[in-house]
Amino acid sequence: MAERNESDLTAEPFQMVNSPAEYASAPEEPHGANPSAAAHDSAARIRETENTAPVHASGKTRLASPPLAEPTFLSRLYDLLALGGLLILSLILLAQVLPGLPGTRALWFPDELRQADILRGLLRGEWFELYLNGEPYQQIPPLYFWLMAALHKGLALVGLYVGEDIAPLLFTGTALSGLLMLWAVFALASGAARLDRRGSFAAGCVLLSAFGSFFHYANPDLLFAALVILSQTLLYQGLIRRRAPLRLGLAFACTALAIMTKGWLGLYLPLLSAALFCLWSGRPWRLFKPDFLFGLLFALLP
């Protein structure tokens, strides 16, 4: 029995498989045909396919993917909107929240009433200590209320808001917090997940569709979530580099603002994600480099 030559076999771990239709229409192999010649012909067909297949950047040959379906009107429209990216998403969000601001609803939820009372005390000049019903209130840091008071002053300067009604001010702050949240999610999709413009646009659309009701509920949670997401995105971009003092400094600046918005949870979430990422990537030593440690020290100062 004749032995096969090694040159007759392919070195690739896969073999070409015809479709059922091609298999059924293929002529039968004559009786007594040389199996070595058949193997040689199969190897030649594989080499011919490899010569025309796209080559990956690593040098490995990949089989050509099937042709994409003809683009539809909706797919073309989506591509056109995705070109606008963050601008289009911001306009969609503003279209959701701006029509309701002139005739804003009353404050219904207990959290909204609590925030309104604290903010009234802040607007009377009590900047360094929060009060609720005349009593000192220390269950939440003051950054959110400082920003609301600064927004009140800014809107009054341009004549857009003058009065004692707190509801329009709170809902305007919620709309701006939602805008920051949208930008943070877009930055996470494009800067950390490395999605293209279509994928990043899809991430923004999912946020607007799933959390639209939160943009009409006055609370500091949107601001807090936006700061945490920005911190995690910048931490990722800094930790994948050997040295990134600017990115890590900005990351821990966002962490410090998150701490001043809702407490130490603003530190625990980014720090835990950074530690897990470095352990998972096999580089725990990255957490002990000076740029990370100095940034962490800066976040702990407030």
C-alpha positions in Angstrom: 0.0 0.0 0.0 1.5 3.3 -1.1 2.2 5.9 1.6 1.0 9.5 1.2 3.5 12.3 1.0 3.3 15.0 3.6 3.3 17.6 0.9 -0.1 16.3 -0.2 -1.7 17.4 3.1 -2.5 20.9 4.2 -1.0 22.5 7.2 -4.2 24.4 8.1 -6.4 23.2 10.9 -9.5 23.4 8.8 -10.7 22.0 5.5 -13.0 23.4 2.8 -16.6 22.0 3.0 -18.9 22.5 0.1 -22.5 23.5 0.5 -25.1 20.7 0.3 -26.1 21.8 -3.2 -22.6 21.8 -4.5 -22.0 18.4 -2.8 -25.1 16.9 -4.5 -24.1 18.2 -7.9 -20.5 17.2 -7.8 -19.5 14.2 -10.0 -18.8 11.0 -8.2 -15.2 9.9 -7.9 -14.3 7.1 -10.3 -13.7 3.7 -8.8 -10.1 3.1 -8.2 -9.1 6.8 -8.2 -5.8 7.7 -6.6 -6.5 9.1 -3.1 -3.2 10.9 -3.1 -4.2 12.9 -6.2 -7.6 13.7 -4.6 -5.9 15.1 -1.5 -3.5 17.0 -3.7 -6.4 18.7 -5.6 -8.1 19.5 -2.3 -5.0 21.2 -1.0 -4.7 23.2 -4.2 -8.2 24.5 -3.9 -7.5 25.5 -0.3 -4.3 27.3 -1.3 -6.2 29.1 -4.1 -8.8 30.3 -1.6 -6.1 31.5 0.8 -4.5 33.5 -1.9 -7.7 35.5 -2.5 -8.8 35.7 1.2 -8.2 38.8 3.3 -5.1 38.7 5.5 -5.4 39.8 9.2 -2.9 42.3 10.6 -1.2 39.5 12.5 -0.4 37.7 9.2 -3.0 34.9 9.6 -5.3 34.3 6.7 -9.0 34.5 7.3 -11.8 33.2 5.1 -13.7 35.9 3.3 -16.9 36.8 5.0 -20.1 36.6 3.1 -21.3 39.7 1.3 -23.5 42.0 3.4 -27.1 42.5 2.6 -28.1 45.5 0.6 -28.5 48.6 2.9 -32.1 49.6 3.6 -33.5 53.1 4.0 -33.5 52.7 7.8 -29.9 51.5 7.9 -28.9 54.5 5.7 -30.8 56.8 8.0 -29.1 55.3 11.1 -25.7 55.8 9.5 -26.6 59.4 8.7 -27.7 60.1 12.3 -24.6 58.3 13.7 -22.4 60.7 11.8 -23.7 63.4 14.1 -22.8 61.3 17.1 -23.0 63.1 20.3 -24.6 66.2 18.8 -27.6 64.3 17.6 -27.9 62.4 20.9 -27.8 65.7 22.8 -30.5 67.2 20.6 -32.7 64.1 21.2 -32.3 64.5 25.0 -33.0 68.2 24.9 -36.1 67.5 22.8 -37.3 65.2 25.7 -36.7 67.6 28.6 -36.9 71.2 27.3 -40.7 71.3 26.4 -41.6 70.4 30.0 -39.4 73.0 31.7 -41.5 76.2 31.2 -44.6 74.5 32.8 -42.7 72.1 35.1 -44.8 69.8 37.2 -45.0 70.2 41.0 -42.6 68.4 43.3 -44.3 65.0 44.1 -41.7 62.6 45.5 -40.3 62.8 49.1 -36.7 63.1 47.8 -37.7 66.1 45.6 -39.4 67.9 48.5 -36.4 67.2 50.7 -34.0 68.6 48.1 -36.2 71.7 47.6 -36.2 72.5 51.3 -32.4 72.1 51.5 -31.9 74.2 48.4 -34.1 77.0 49.8 -31.8 77.2 52.9 -28.7 77.3 50.7 -30.2 80.1 48.6 -30.7 82.1 51.9 -26.9 82.1 52.3 -26.3 78.9 54.3 -23.5 77.6 52.0 -21.3 75.6 54.4 -24.0 73.6 56.3 -27.1 72.0 54.9 -30.4 72.4 56.7 -33.6 70.4 56.5 -36.7 71.7 58.3 -34.4 74.0 60.2 -32.2 71.2 61.5 -28.6 70.4 60.3 -28.6 67.8 57.6 -25.5 65.8 57.1 -26.6 62.7 55.2 -25.5 63.9 51.8 -22.5 66.0 50.7 -23.2 69.6 49.5 -21.8 69.6 46.0 -25.1 68.9 44.2 -26.8 71.8 46.1 -23.9 74.1 45.5 -24.2 73.5 41.8 -28.0 74.1 41.9 -27.4 77.4 43.8 -24.7 78.4 41.2 -27.2 77.5 38.4 -29.8 79.7 40.1 -27.4 82.6 40.1 -26.4 82.0 36.5 -29.9 81.8 35.2 -30.9 85.0 37.2 -28.0 86.9 35.6 -29.3 86.2 32.1 -32.9 86.7 33.0 -34.0 83.1 32.4 -35.0 82.3 36.0 -36.1 84.7 38.7 -38.4 83.7 41.5 -38.9 81.6 44.5 -40.3 78.5 42.8 -37.6 75.8 43.2 -39.2 73.2 40.9 -38.0 74.7 37.6 -34.5 75.1 39.0 -34.3 71.4 40.1 -35.6 70.1 36.8 -33.2 72.3 34.9 -30.4 70.9 36.9 -31.7 67.4 36.3 -31.7 68.0 32.5 -28.1 69.2 32.6 -27.1 66.2 34.8 -28.7 64.0 32.2 -26.7 65.7 29.4 -23.5 65.0 31.3 -24.6 61.4 31.8 -25.2 61.0 28.1 -21.7 62.4 27.3 -20.2 60.1 29.9 -21.8 57.0 28.4 -20.7 58.1 24.9 -17.2 58.5 26.2 -17.3 55.1 27.8 -18.5 53.4 24.6 -15.9 55.2 22.3 -13.0 55.6 24.7 -13.1 52.4 26.8 -15.2 49.9 24.8 -13.5 51.2 21.6 -16.8 51.0 19.6 -17.1 52.8 16.3 -19.4 55.7 15.7 -22.3 53.4 15.0 -21.8 51.4 18.2 -21.3 54.5 20.3 -24.4 56.1 18.9 -26.3 52.9 19.7 -25.1 53.1 23.3 -26.4 56.6 23.6 -29.8 55.6 22.1 -30.1 52.7 24.6 -29.5 55.2 27.4 -32.1 57.6 26.1 -34.7 54.9 25.7 -34.1 53.0 28.9 -33.6 55.9 31.3 -35.7 58.6 29.8 -38.0 58.8 32.9 -35.0 59.6 35.1 -34.4 62.8 33.2 -37.7 64.1 34.6 -37.0 63.1 38.3 -35.1 65.7 40.3 -32.3 64.0 42.2 -28.5 63.9 42.4 -28.2 60.4 41.1 -27.7 61.3 37.4 -24.8 63.7 38.3 -23.3 61.0 40.6 -23.5 58.3 37.9 -22.1 60.5 35.2 -19.0 61.4 37.4 -18.4 57.7 38.3 -18.6 56.6 34.6 -16.2 59.4 33.6 -13.9 58.4 36.3 -13.9 54.7 35.2 -13.4 55.6 31.6 -10.4 57.8 32.4 -9.0 55.2 34.8 -9.1 52.6 32.0 -7.4 54.9 29.5 -4.7 55.6 32.1 -4.1 52.1 33.4 -3.5 50.6 29.9 -0.5 53.0 29.6 2.7 52.7 31.5 2.5 56.3 32.6 -0.6 58.6 32.3 -0.6 61.3 35.0 -3.0 63.6 33.1 -5.7 60.9 32.5 -5.4 59.5 36.0 -5.4 63.0 37.5 -8.7 63.8 35.6 -10.1 60.4 36.6 -9.5 61.0 40.3 -10.8 64.6 40.0 -14.1 63.1 38.8 -13.8 60.6 41.7 -13.4 63.5 44.2 -16.5 65.3 42.7 -18.5 62.0 43.0 -17.5 61.7 46.6 -18.7 65.3 47.2 -22.0 64.4 45.5 -23.1 61.2 47.3 -20.3 60.1 49.6 -17.6 57.5 49.7 -19.4 55.3 47.2 -18.0 57.6 44.6 -14.5 56.3 45.5 -15.4 52.6 46.0 -16.9 52.0 42.6 -14.0 53.4 40.5 -11.3 52.0 42.8 -12.9 48.5 42.8 -13.2 48.5 39.0 -9.6 49.6 38.6 -8.3 47.0 41.0 -10.2 44.2 39.2 -9.1 45.3 35.8 -5.4 45.3 36.8 -5.7 41.9 38.4 -7.6 40.5 35.4 -5.0 41.9 33.0 -2.1 40.5 35.1 -0.7 43.9 36.0 -1.4 44.5 39.7 1.8 46.5 40.0 0.2 49.3 37.9 -1.9 50.3 41.0 1.3 51.2 42.9 2.9 53.5 40.3 3.3 57.2 41.4 0.8 58.6 38.9 -2.0 56.3 40.3 -1.1 56.8 44.0 -0.8 60.6 43.7 -4.2 60.7 41.9 -5.8 58.6 44.7 -4.3 60.9 47.3 -5.8 63.9 45.5 -9.3 62.2 45.5 -9.1 61.6 49.3 -8.3 65.3 50.1 -12.0 66.5 50.1 
